[in-house]
Amino acid sequence: MKIKAALFDLDGVVFDTEPQYTVFWGTICKEYHPEEVGLEHRIKGQTLTQIFDTLFPGQTDIQASVTERLNAFEREMRLDYIPGFVDFVQDLHAHGVKTAVVTSSNKEKMKAVYKKRPEFLDYFDRILTSEDFAHSKPAPDCYLKGAEIFGALPQECVGFEDSFNGLRAVRESGAYTIGLATTNSKEAIIPLSDQVIDDFTHLTYNEMMKWIG
């Protein structure tokens, strides 16, 4: 089967940022919901709107305060690429595969990314953020839209995810699902993935196509 497009989640897939977000949301959860241990892990892969609906429904003052803190945090956070990502995405382009980011992050977050990593836009043909779809992960909308913008069927796409919600979204869309064990263990994500990798080190287009068949 020909693969026309590769669709990438952002945090934990392109950038090694999930540990930083775990610290940030861990602080917020302990501050406002100390009775719910591990809550910061259960909200992974959700949009900010979803997180607020879970943590602070209707509490607009707290939402505004946390948003300010999050924006300040994201302006200062490190944006290190997952090992092997740059070589892999360049190899995809060399083989004519279109690429897109499909993220639950919003446009405000992406401004910080472009400022810190101006070369980031060279790696992707399209950037899809939370503003671009009505229903967020684990709904498949974002991956279905990713396929649509490239004129591809979902079955002609491959999706890369690290979170449970993200993996469910790829699976539900019908795209080939590659899970990265950057946030959760291999054992935990195997049931939701067609293939699992630690990172992109040594991964090539040809190797990927052997898996897909």
Secondary structure, DSSP 8 states (H G I E B T S, - for coil): ----EEEE-SBTTTBS-HHHHHHHHHHHHHHH-TTSTTHHHHTTT--HHHHHHHH-TT-HHHHHHHHHHHHHHHHHS---B-TTHHHHHHHHHHTT-EEEEE-SS-HHHHHHHHHH-GGGGGG-SEEE-GGG-SS-TTSSHHHHHHHHHTT--GGGEEEEE-SHHHHHHHHHHT-EEEEETTSS-HHHHGGG-SEEESSSTT--HHHHHHHH-
